[in-house]
Amino acid sequence: MSGNGTNLQRIAEYFANNPDVEIVNVVCNNPQAYAIERAKNLGIPVRMVGKTEFNTPEFTQEMADLNLDLIVLAGFLWKVPASLIQAYPRKIVNIHPALLPNYGGKGFYGEHVHEAVVAAKEPFSGITIHYVNEVYDSGEIILQAYVTLSEDETPDSLAAKIHKLEQAYFPVTIQQLLFWS
Ligand code: GRF
């Protein structure tokens, strides 16, 4: 988590009545993130981490010891160290607010993505849920969902459309990965 935590909120609510799913930890790198408040309200422990610690073997080991079924990145902006990716092959997923491979990679996050899509007058945008590998936004794609841009689309209006897609598709995709794959 680095930010608002709307995906966290939605995912937690989606699985709230499912005894087979436990969100063990919210790992957060930004002390200002509203996601922290949300996690507290949801009763989920928060593990704050700084950049140096995040990249240590000890942090990877701590995560490995949790023996997680899935690590979900939702608005997490740092590159995940190779050691952590290797500890959890095909078990770390990210959601990106555009149709990868376009509008992905370093610098394409948050409103920057929607500004670029609108500026290019793209007919479509959407979301990409993908596995995380060593290169930003380039892991194997699990699911994409599309929206059409209107003539008068703005970055803000597009962000709202994308947000709805995220809310609709991320929890169910997580469920699929956990139980139906
Ligand atoms: C989402 O738009 C997601 O696609 C991107 O970061 C944003 C996170 O929003 N990776 P939130 O913190 O879940 O509200």
Residues whose N, C-alpha, C, O or C-beta is under 5 A from the ligand:
A	BS01	GRF	G3 N4 G5 T6 N7 L8 A74 G75 I95 H96 P97
